[in-house]
């Protein structure tokens, strides 16, 4: 992810890590989503941990 990202959520959130297809690093994202437990109410992305999402909600 480039440092000039316009995501307001922070550089470690899924929205920032996936916002720009030309900067997408699949290998960095895979371990964050390999066992999703949460979904973001804002964008619908999933992640293993709450801290990776802006508005997390448990999947189960």
mmJSON file of the N, C-alpha and C atoms, coordinates in Angstrom:
{"data_MODEL":{"atom_site":{
"group_PDB":["ATOM","ATOM","ATOM","ATOM","ATOM","ATOM","ATOM","ATOM","ATOM","ATOM","ATOM","ATOM","ATOM","ATOM","ATOM","ATOM","ATOM","ATOM","ATOM","ATOM","ATOM","ATOM","ATOM","ATOM","ATOM","ATOM","ATOM","ATOM","ATOM","ATOM","ATOM","ATOM","ATOM","ATOM","ATOM","ATOM","ATOM","ATOM","ATOM","ATOM","ATOM","ATOM","ATOM","ATOM","ATOM","ATOM","ATOM","ATOM","ATOM","ATOM","ATOM","ATOM","ATOM","ATOM","ATOM","ATOM","ATOM","ATOM","ATOM","ATOM","ATOM","ATOM","ATOM","ATOM","ATOM","ATOM","ATOM","ATOM","ATOM","ATOM","ATOM","ATOM","ATOM","ATOM","ATOM","ATOM","ATOM","ATOM","ATOM","ATOM","ATOM","ATOM","ATOM","ATOM","ATOM","ATOM","ATOM","ATOM","ATOM","ATOM","ATOM","ATOM","ATOM","ATOM","ATOM","ATOM","ATOM","ATOM","ATOM","ATOM","ATOM","ATOM","ATOM","ATOM","ATOM","ATOM","ATOM","ATOM","ATOM","ATOM","ATOM","ATOM","ATOM","ATOM","ATOM","ATOM","ATOM","ATOM","ATOM","ATOM","ATOM","ATOM","ATOM","ATOM","ATOM","ATOM","ATOM","ATOM","ATOM","ATOM","ATOM","ATOM","ATOM","ATOM","ATOM","ATOM","ATOM","ATOM","ATOM","ATOM","ATOM","ATOM","ATOM","ATOM","ATOM","ATOM","ATOM","ATOM","ATOM","ATOM","ATOM","ATOM","ATOM","ATOM","ATOM","ATOM","ATOM","ATOM","ATOM","ATOM","ATOM","ATOM","ATOM","ATOM","ATOM","ATOM","ATOM","ATOM","ATOM","ATOM","ATOM","ATOM","ATOM","ATOM","ATOM","ATOM","ATOM","ATOM","ATOM","ATOM"],
"id":[1,2,3,4,5,6,7,8,9,10,11,12,13,14,15,16,17,18,19,20,21,22,23,24,25,26,27,28,29,30,31,32,33,34,35,36,37,38,39,40,41,42,43,44,45,46,47,48,49,50,51,52,53,54,55,56,57,58,59,60,61,62,63,64,65,66,67,68,69,70,71,72,73,74,75,76,77,78,79,80,81,82,83,84,85,86,87,88,89,90,91,92,93,94,95,96,97,98,99,100,101,102,103,104,105,106,107,108,109,110,111,112,113,114,115,116,117,118,119,120,121,122,123,124,125,126,127,128,129,130,131,132,133,134,135,136,137,138,139,140,141,142,143,144,145,146,147,148,149,150,151,152,153,154,155,156,157,158,159,160,161,162,163,164,165,166,167,168,169,170,171,172,173,174,175,176,177,178,179,180],
"type_symbol":["N","C","C","N","C","C","N","C","C","N","C","C","N","C","C","N","C","C","N","C","C","N","C","C","N","C","C","N","C","C","N","C","C","N","C","C","N","C","C","N","C","C","N","C","C","N","C","C","N","C","C","N","C","C","N","C","C","N","C","C","N","C","C","N","C","C","N","C","C","N","C","C","N","C","C","N","C","C","N","C","C","N","C","C","N","C","C","N","C","C","N","C","C","N","C","C","N","C","C","N","C","C","N","C","C","N","C","C","N","C","C","N","C","C","N","C","C","N","C","C","N","C","C","N","C","C","N","C","C","N","C","C","N","C","C","N","C","C","N","C","C","N","C","C","N","C","C","N","C","C","N","C","C","N","C","C","N","C","C","N","C","C","N","C","C","N","C","C","N","C","C","N","C","C","N","C","C","N","C","C"],
"label_atom_id":["N","CA","C","N","CA","C","N","CA","C","N","CA","C","N","CA","C","N","CA","C","N","CA","C","N","CA","C","N","CA","C","N","CA","C","N","CA","C","N","CA","C","N","CA","C","N","CA","C","N","CA","C","N","CA","C","N","CA","C","N","CA","C","N","CA","C","N","CA","C","N","CA","C","N","CA","C","N","CA","C","N","CA","C","N","CA","C","N","CA","C","N","CA","C","N","CA","C","N","CA","C","N","CA","C","N","CA","C","N","CA","C","N","CA","C","N","CA","C","N","CA","C","N","CA","C","N","CA","C","N","CA","C","N","CA","C","N","CA","C","N","CA","C","N","CA","C","N","CA","C","N","CA","C","N","CA","C","N","CA","C","N","CA","C","N","CA","C","N","CA","C","N","CA","C","N","CA","C","N","CA","C","N","CA","C","N","CA","C","N","CA","C","N","CA","C","N","CA","C","N","CA","C","N","CA","C","N","CA","C"],
"label_alt_id":[null,null,null,null,null,null,null,null,null,null,null,null,null,null,null,null,null,null,null,null,null,null,null,null,null,null,null,null,null,null,null,null,null,null,null,null,null,null,null,null,null,null,null,null,null,null,null,null,null,null,null,null,null,null,null,null,null,null,null,null,null,null,null,null,null,null,null,null,null,null,null,null,null,null,null,null,null,null,null,null,null,null,null,null,null,null,null,null,null,null,null,null,null,null,null,null,null,null,null,null,null,null,null,null,null,null,null,null,null,null,null,null,null,null,null,null,null,null,null,null,null,null,null,null,null,null,null,null,null,null,null,null,null,null,null,null,null,null,null,null,null,null,null,null,null,null,null,null,null,null,null,null,null,null,null,null,null,null,null,null,null,null,null,null,null,null,null,null,null,null,null,null,null,null,null,null,null,null,null,null],
"label_comp_id":["UNK","UNK","UNK","UNK","UNK","UNK","UNK","UNK","UNK","UNK","UNK","UNK","UNK","UNK","UNK","UNK","UNK","UNK","UNK","UNK","UNK","UNK","UNK","UNK","UNK","UNK","UNK","UNK","UNK","UNK","UNK","UNK","UNK","UNK","UNK","UNK","UNK","UNK","UNK","UNK","UNK","UNK","UNK","UNK","UNK","UNK","UNK","UNK","UNK","UNK","UNK","UNK","UNK","UNK","UNK","UNK","UNK","UNK","UNK","UNK","UNK","UNK","UNK","UNK","UNK","UNK","UNK","UNK","UNK","UNK","UNK","UNK","UNK","UNK","UNK","UNK","UNK","UNK","UNK","UNK","UNK","UNK","UNK","UNK","UNK","UNK","UNK","UNK","UNK","UNK","UNK","UNK","UNK","UNK","UNK","UNK","UNK","UNK","UNK","UNK","UNK","UNK","UNK","UNK","UNK","UNK","UNK","UNK","UNK","UNK","UNK","UNK","UNK","UNK","UNK","UNK","UNK","UNK","UNK","UNK","UNK","UNK","UNK","UNK","UNK","UNK","UNK","UNK","UNK","UNK","UNK","UNK","UNK","UNK","UNK","UNK","UNK","UNK","UNK","UNK","UNK","UNK","UNK","UNK","UNK","UNK","UNK","UNK","UNK","UNK","UNK","UNK","UNK","UNK","UNK","UNK","UNK","UNK","UNK","UNK","UNK","UNK","UNK","UNK","UNK","UNK","UNK","UNK","UNK","UNK","UNK","UNK","UNK","UNK","UNK","UNK","UNK","UNK","UNK","UNK"],
"label_asym_id":["A","A","A","A","A","A","A","A","A","A","A","A","A","A","A","A","A","A","A","A","A","A","A","A","A","A","A","A","A","A","A","A","A","A","A","A","A","A","A","A","A","A","A","A","A","A","A","A","A","A","A","A","A","A","A","A","A","A","A","A","A","A","A","A","A","A","A","A","A","A","A","A","A","A","A","A","A","A","A","A","A","A","A","A","A","A","A","A","A","A","A","A","A","A","A","A","A","A","A","A","A","A","A","A","A","A","A","A","A","A","A","A","A","A","A","A","A","A","A","A","A","A","A","A","A","A","A","A","A","A","A","A","A","A","A","A","A","A","A","A","A","A","A","A","A","A","A","A","A","A","A","A","A","A","A","A","A","A","A","A","A","A","A","A","A","A","A","A","A","A","A","A","A","A","A","A","A","A","A","A"],
"label_entity_id":["1","1","1","1","1","1","1","1","1","1","1","1","1","1","1","1","1","1","1","1","1","1","1","1","1","1","1","1","1","1","1","1","1","1","1","1","1","1","1","1","1","1","1","1","1","1","1","1","1","1","1","1","1","1","1","1","1","1","1","1","1","1","1","1","1","1","1","1","1","1","1","1","1","1","1","1","1","1","1","1","1","1","1","1","1","1","1","1","1","1","1","1","1","1","1","1","1","1","1","1","1","1","1","1","1","1","1","1","1","1","1","1","1","1","1","1","1","1","1","1","1","1","1","1","1","1","1","1","1","1","1","1","1","1","1","1","1","1","1","1","1","1","1","1","1","1","1","1","1","1","1","1","1","1","1","1","1","1","1","1","1","1","1","1","1","1","1","1","1","1","1","1","1","1","1","1","1","1","1","1"],
"label_seq_id":[1,1,1,2,2,2,3,3,3,4,4,4,5,5,5,6,6,6,7,7,7,8,8,8,9,9,9,10,10,10,11,11,11,12,12,12,13,13,13,14,14,14,15,15,15,16,16,16,17,17,17,18,18,18,19,19,19,20,20,20,21,21,21,22,22,22,23,23,23,24,24,24,25,25,25,26,26,26,27,27,27,28,28,28,29,29,29,30,30,30,31,31,31,32,32,32,33,33,33,34,34,34,35,35,35,36,36,36,37,37,37,38,38,38,39,39,39,40,40,40,41,41,41,42,42,42,43,43,43,44,44,44,45,45,45,46,46,46,47,47,47,48,48,48,49,49,49,50,50,50,51,51,51,52,52,52,53,53,53,54,54,54,55,55,55,56,56,56,57,57,57,58,58,58,59,59,59,60,60,60],
"pdbx_PDB_ins_code":[null,null,null,null,null,null,null,null,null,null,null,null,null,null,null,null,null,null,null,null,null,null,null,null,null,null,null,null,null,null,null,null,null,null,null,null,null,null,null,null,null,null,null,null,null,null,null,null,null,null,null,null,null,null,null,null,null,null,null,null,null,null,null,null,null,null,null,null,null,null,null,null,null,null,null,null,null,null,null,null,null,null,null,null,null,null,null,null,null,null,null,null,null,null,null,null,null,null,null,null,null,null,null,null,null,null,null,null,null,null,null,null,null,null,null,null,null,null,null,null,null,null,null,null,null,null,null,null,null,null,null,null,null,null,null,null,null,null,null,null,null,null,null,null,null,null,null,null,null,null,null,null,null,null,null,null,null,null,null,null,null,null,null,null,null,null,null,null,null,null,null,null,null,null,null,null,null,null,null,null],
"Cartn_x":[0.847,0.0,0.886,0.56,1.369,1.059,2.003,1.838,0.886,0.504,-0.416,-1.868,-2.169,-3.525,-4.484,-5.682,-6.679,-7.658,-7.418,-8.307,-8.19,-9.32,-9.326,-9.31,-9.356,-9.468,-8.135,-7.068,-5.752,-5.157,-3.855,-3.163,-3.273,-3.659,-3.725,-5.131,-6.083,-7.457,-7.616,-8.548,-8.757,-9.125,-9.898,-10.274,-9.04,-8.071,-6.845,-5.961,-5.916,-5.069,-5.595,-6.89,-7.493,-8.075,-7.921,-8.608,-8.074,-6.815,-6.229,-5.733,-6.38,-5.975,-4.52,-3.973,-2.592,-1.585,-1.998,-1.116,-1.479,-2.427,-2.928,-1.836,-1.566,-0.574,-1.316,-1.701,-2.491,-1.793,-0.499,0.235,0.182,0.086,-0.034,-1.449,-2.432,-3.832,-4.26,-3.746,-4.168,-4.185,-3.128,-3.162,-4.16,-4.614,-5.586,-7.021,-7.229,-8.589,-8.773,-7.765,-7.831,-8.813,-9.279,-10.266,-11.18,-11.976,-12.743,-13.746,-13.715,-14.622,-15.485,-15.109,-15.799,-16.053,-17.122,-17.451,-17.602,-17.185,-17.284,-18.673,-19.345,-20.679,-20.614,-19.462,-19.32,-19.065,-18.196,-17.794,-18.012,-18.324,-18.585,-17.349,-16.183,-14.972,-14.961,-14.245,-14.147,-12.707,-12.525,-11.187,-11.239,-10.065,-9.938,-10.153,-9.695,-9.722,-10.473,-11.12,-11.859,-10.984,-9.746,-8.86,-8.544,-8.82,-8.547,-9.683,-10.789,-11.965,-12.371,-13.021,-13.459,-14.689,-15.66,-16.895,-17.194,-16.416,-16.553,-17.827,-18.325,-19.456,-19.163,-19.384,-19.106,-19.92,-19.288,-19.99,-20.919,-20.542,-21.337,-22.193],
"Cartn_y":[-1.179,0.0,1.234,2.13,3.338,4.238,5.059,5.929,7.088,7.298,8.387,7.931,6.818,6.298,7.33,7.387,8.324,7.686,6.472,5.803,6.473,6.822,7.514,6.545,5.263,4.261,3.825,4.075,3.662,2.628,2.584,1.726,0.23,-0.175,-1.603,-2.178,-1.39,-1.849,-2.463,-3.414,-4.098,-3.127,-2.088,-1.142,-0.458,-0.139,0.498,-0.496,-1.731,-2.743,-3.192,-2.998,-3.494,-2.408,-1.148,-0.08,0.146,-0.049,0.237,-1.056,-1.518,-2.777,-2.794,-1.646,-1.622,-1.778,-1.559,-1.741,-2.976,-3.769,-4.92,-5.969,-6.337,-7.359,-8.563,-9.485,-10.653,-11.462,-11.613,-12.423,-11.783,-10.481,-9.795,-9.942,-10.006,-10.08,-11.497,-12.506,-13.902,-14.291,-14.034,-14.452,-13.658,-12.529,-11.723,-12.183,-13.009,-13.406,-14.922,-15.707,-17.15,-17.88,-17.237,-17.814,-16.681,-16.134,-14.928,-15.157,-14.259,-14.303,-13.048,-12.014,-10.732,-10.202,-9.426,-8.748,-7.26,-6.422,-4.975,-4.503,-3.807,-3.272,-2.143,-1.546,-0.424,-0.878,-1.891,-2.253,-3.722,-4.566,-5.969,-6.844,-6.294,-7.114,-7.974,-9.108,-10.001,-10.074,-10.484,-10.607,-11.551,-12.046,-12.929,-12.185,-10.931,-10.167,-8.845,-8.412,-7.147,-5.967,-5.97,-4.814,-4.55,-5.509,-5.338,-4.658,-4.395,-3.81,-2.513,-1.647,-0.344,-0.476,-1.28,-1.465,-2.96,-3.684,-5.136,-5.611,-6.736,-7.42,-8.921,-9.691,-11.13,-11.808,-12.737,-13.501,-14.531,-15.033,-16.102,-15.56],
"Cartn_z":[0.0,0.0,0.0,-0.83,-0.886,0.297,0.674,1.829,1.555,0.29,-0.021,-0.083,0.557,0.58,1.155,0.597,1.072,2.045,2.48,3.416,4.786,5.361,6.645,7.824,7.557,8.62,9.203,8.536,8.997,8.075,8.004,7.035,7.305,8.516,8.843,8.701,8.237,8.051,6.661,6.542,5.275,4.158,4.462,3.403,2.82,3.652,3.166,2.418,2.899,2.275,0.919,0.679,-0.56,-1.449,-1.095,-1.832,-3.239,-3.457,-4.764,-5.414,-6.46,-7.1,-7.563,-7.927,-8.407,-7.266,-6.014,-4.858,-4.035,-4.495,-3.754,-3.554,-2.306,-1.972,-1.385,-2.254,-1.857,-0.776,-0.867,0.123,1.512,1.592,2.881,3.446,2.565,2.981,3.365,2.696,2.939,4.418,5.188,6.59,7.446,6.948,7.688,7.465,6.417,6.048,5.906,6.292,6.072,6.986,8.035,8.938,9.418,8.516,8.868,9.992,10.957,12.097,12.169,11.401,11.451,10.048,9.918,8.67,8.981,8.059,8.254,7.831,8.728,8.426,7.41,7.228,6.294,4.86,4.695,3.324,2.966,3.955,3.668,3.593,3.812,3.82,5.076,5.0,6.148,6.628,7.892,8.474,9.664,10.033,11.187,12.496,12.561,13.81,13.628,14.699,14.699,14.304,14.778,14.566,13.096,12.23,10.804,10.052,10.74,10.098,10.77,10.022,10.552,11.451,11.003,11.762,11.849,12.658,12.713,13.405,12.907,13.509,13.389,14.444,14.365,13.252,12.557,11.534,12.155,13.318,13.956,15.054],
"occupancy":[1.0,1.0,1.0,1.0,1.0,1.0,1.0,1.0,1.0,1.0,1.0,1.0,1.0,1.0,1.0,1.0,1.0,1.0,1.0,1.0,1.0,1.0,1.0,1.0,1.0,1.0,1.0,1.0,1.0,1.0,1.0,1.0,1.0,1.0,1.0,1.0,1.0,1.0,1.0,1.0,1.0,1.0,1.0,1.0,1.0,1.0,1.0,1.0,1.0,1.0,1.0,1.0,1.0,1.0,1.0,1.0,1.0,1.0,1.0,1.0,1.0,1.0,1.0,1.0,1.0,1.0,1.0,1.0,1.0,1.0,1.0,1.0,1.0,1.0,1.0,1.0,1.0,1.0,1.0,1.0,1.0,1.0,1.0,1.0,1.0,1.0,1.0,1.0,1.0,1.0,1.0,1.0,1.0,1.0,1.0,1.0,1.0,1.0,1.0,1.0,1.0,1.0,1.0,1.0,1.0,1.0,1.0,1.0,1.0,1.0,1.0,1.0,1.0,1.0,1.0,1.0,1.0,1.0,1.0,1.0,1.0,1.0,1.0,1.0,1.0,1.0,1.0,1.0,1.0,1.0,1.0,1.0,1.0,1.0,1.0,1.0,1.0,1.0,1.0,1.0,1.0,1.0,1.0,1.0,1.0,1.0,1.0,1.0,1.0,1.0,1.0,1.0,1.0,1.0,1.0,1.0,1.0,1.0,1.0,1.0,1.0,1.0,1.0,1.0,1.0,1.0,1.0,1.0,1.0,1.0,1.0,1.0,1.0,1.0,1.0,1.0,1.0,1.0,1.0,1.0],
"B_iso_or_equiv":[0.0,0.0,0.0,0.0,0.0,0.0,0.0,0.0,0.0,0.0,0.0,0.0,0.0,0.0,0.0,0.0,0.0,0.0,0.0,0.0,0.0,0.0,0.0,0.0,0.0,0.0,0.0,0.0,0.0,0.0,0.0,0.0,0.0,0.0,0.0,0.0,0.0,0.0,0.0,0.0,0.0,0.0,0.0,0.0,0.0,0.0,0.0,0.0,0.0,0.0,0.0,0.0,0.0,0.0,0.0,0.0,0.0,0.0,0.0,0.0,0.0,0.0,0.0,0.0,0.0,0.0,0.0,0.0,0.0,0.0,0.0,0.0,0.0,0.0,0.0,0.0,0.0,0.0,0.0,0.0,0.0,0.0,0.0,0.0,0.0,0.0,0.0,0.0,0.0,0.0,0.0,0.0,0.0,0.0,0.0,0.0,0.0,0.0,0.0,0.0,0.0,0.0,0.0,0.0,0.0,0.0,0.0,0.0,0.0,0.0,0.0,0.0,0.0,0.0,0.0,0.0,0.0,0.0,0.0,0.0,0.0,0.0,0.0,0.0,0.0,0.0,0.0,0.0,0.0,0.0,0.0,0.0,0.0,0.0,0.0,0.0,0.0,0.0,0.0,0.0,0.0,0.0,0.0,0.0,0.0,0.0,0.0,0.0,0.0,0.0,0.0,0.0,0.0,0.0,0.0,0.0,0.0,0.0,0.0,0.0,0.0,0.0,0.0,0.0,0.0,0.0,0.0,0.0,0.0,0.0,0.0,0.0,0.0,0.0,0.0,0.0,0.0,0.0,0.0,0.0],
"pdbx_formal_charge":[null,null,null,null,null,null,null,null,null,null,null,null,null,null,null,null,null,null,null,null,null,null,null,null,null,null,null,null,null,null,null,null,null,null,null,null,null,null,null,null,null,null,null,null,null,null,null,null,null,null,null,null,null,null,null,null,null,null,null,null,null,null,null,null,null,null,null,null,null,null,null,null,null,null,null,null,null,null,null,null,null,null,null,null,null,null,null,null,null,null,null,null,null,null,null,null,null,null,null,null,null,null,null,null,null,null,null,null,null,null,null,null,null,null,null,null,null,null,null,null,null,null,null,null,null,null,null,null,null,null,null,null,null,null,null,null,null,null,null,null,null,null,null,null,null,null,null,null,null,null,null,null,null,null,null,null,null,null,null,null,null,null,null,null,null,null,null,null,null,null,null,null,null,null,null,null,null,null,null,null],
"auth_seq_id":[1,1,1,2,2,2,3,3,3,4,4,4,5,5,5,6,6,6,7,7,7,8,8,8,9,9,9,10,10,10,11,11,11,12,12,12,13,13,13,14,14,14,15,15,15,16,16,16,17,17,17,18,18,18,19,19,19,20,20,20,21,21,21,22,22,22,23,23,23,24,24,24,25,25,25,26,26,26,27,27,27,28,28,28,29,29,29,30,30,30,31,31,31,32,32,32,33,33,33,34,34,34,35,35,35,36,36,36,37,37,37,38,38,38,39,39,39,40,40,40,41,41,41,42,42,42,43,43,43,44,44,44,45,45,45,46,46,46,47,47,47,48,48,48,49,49,49,50,50,50,51,51,51,52,52,52,53,53,53,54,54,54,55,55,55,56,56,56,57,57,57,58,58,58,59,59,59,60,60,60],
"auth_comp_id":["UNK","UNK","UNK","UNK","UNK","UNK","UNK","UNK","UNK","UNK","UNK","UNK","UNK","UNK","UNK","UNK","UNK","UNK","UNK","UNK","UNK","UNK","UNK","UNK","UNK","UNK","UNK","UNK","UNK","UNK","UNK","UNK","UNK","UNK","UNK","UNK","UNK","UNK","UNK","UNK","UNK","UNK","UNK","UNK","UNK","UNK","UNK","UNK","UNK","UNK","UNK","UNK","UNK","UNK","UNK","UNK","UNK","UNK","UNK","UNK","UNK","UNK","UNK","UNK","UNK","UNK","UNK","UNK","UNK","UNK","UNK","UNK","UNK","UNK","UNK","UNK","UNK","UNK","UNK","UNK","UNK","UNK","UNK","UNK","UNK","UNK","UNK","UNK","UNK","UNK","UNK","UNK","UNK","UNK","UNK","UNK","UNK","UNK","UNK","UNK","UNK","UNK","UNK","UNK","UNK","UNK","UNK","UNK","UNK","UNK","UNK","UNK","UNK","UNK","UNK","UNK","UNK","UNK","UNK","UNK","UNK","UNK","UNK","UNK","UNK","UNK","UNK","UNK","UNK","UNK","UNK","UNK","UNK","UNK","UNK","UNK","UNK","UNK","UNK","UNK","UNK","UNK","UNK","UNK","UNK","UNK","UNK","UNK","UNK","UNK","UNK","UNK","UNK","UNK","UNK","UNK","UNK","UNK","UNK","UNK","UNK","UNK","UNK","UNK","UNK","UNK","UNK","UNK","UNK","UNK","UNK","UNK","UNK","UNK","UNK","UNK","UNK","UNK","UNK","UNK"],
"auth_asym_id":["A","A","A","A","A","A","A","A","A","A","A","A","A","A","A","A","A","A","A","A","A","A","A","A","A","A","A","A","A","A","A","A","A","A","A","A","A","A","A","A","A","A","A","A","A","A","A","A","A","A","A","A","A","A","A","A","A","A","A","A","A","A","A","A","A","A","A","A","A","A","A","A","A","A","A","A","A","A","A","A","A","A","A","A","A","A","A","A","A","A","A","A","A","A","A","A","A","A","A","A","A","A","A","A","A","A","A","A","A","A","A","A","A","A","A","A","A","A","A","A","A","A","A","A","A","A","A","A","A","A","A","A","A","A","A","A","A","A","A","A","A","A","A","A","A","A","A","A","A","A","A","A","A","A","A","A","A","A","A","A","A","A","A","A","A","A","A","A","A","A","A","A","A","A","A","A","A","A","A","A"],
"auth_atom_id":["N","CA","C","N","CA","C","N","CA","C","N","CA","C","N","CA","C","N","CA","C","N","CA","C","N","CA","C","N","CA","C","N","CA","C","N","CA","C","N","CA","C","N","CA","C","N","CA","C","N","CA","C","N","CA","C","N","CA","C","N","CA","C","N","CA","C","N","CA","C","N","CA","C","N","CA","C","N","CA","C","N","CA","C","N","CA","C","N","CA","C","N","CA","C","N","CA","C","N","CA","C","N","CA","C","N","CA","C","N","CA","C","N","CA","C","N","CA","C","N","CA","C","N","CA","C","N","CA","C","N","CA","C","N","CA","C","N","CA","C","N","CA","C","N","CA","C","N","CA","C","N","CA","C","N","CA","C","N","CA","C","N","CA","C","N","CA","C","N","CA","C","N","CA","C","N","CA","C","N","CA","C","N","CA","C","N","CA","C","N","CA","C","N","CA","C","N","CA","C","N","CA","C","N","CA","C","N","CA","C"],
"pdbx_PDB_model_num":[1,1,1,1,1,1,1,1,1,1,1,1,1,1,1,1,1,1,1,1,1,1,1,1,1,1,1,1,1,1,1,1,1,1,1,1,1,1,1,1,1,1,1,1,1,1,1,1,1,1,1,1,1,1,1,1,1,1,1,1,1,1,1,1,1,1,1,1,1,1,1,1,1,1,1,1,1,1,1,1,1,1,1,1,1,1,1,1,1,1,1,1,1,1,1,1,1,1,1,1,1,1,1,1,1,1,1,1,1,1,1,1,1,1,1,1,1,1,1,1,1,1,1,1,1,1,1,1,1,1,1,1,1,1,1,1,1,1,1,1,1,1,1,1,1,1,1,1,1,1,1,1,1,1,1,1,1,1,1,1,1,1,1,1,1,1,1,1,1,1,1,1,1,1,1,1,1,1,1,1]
}}}
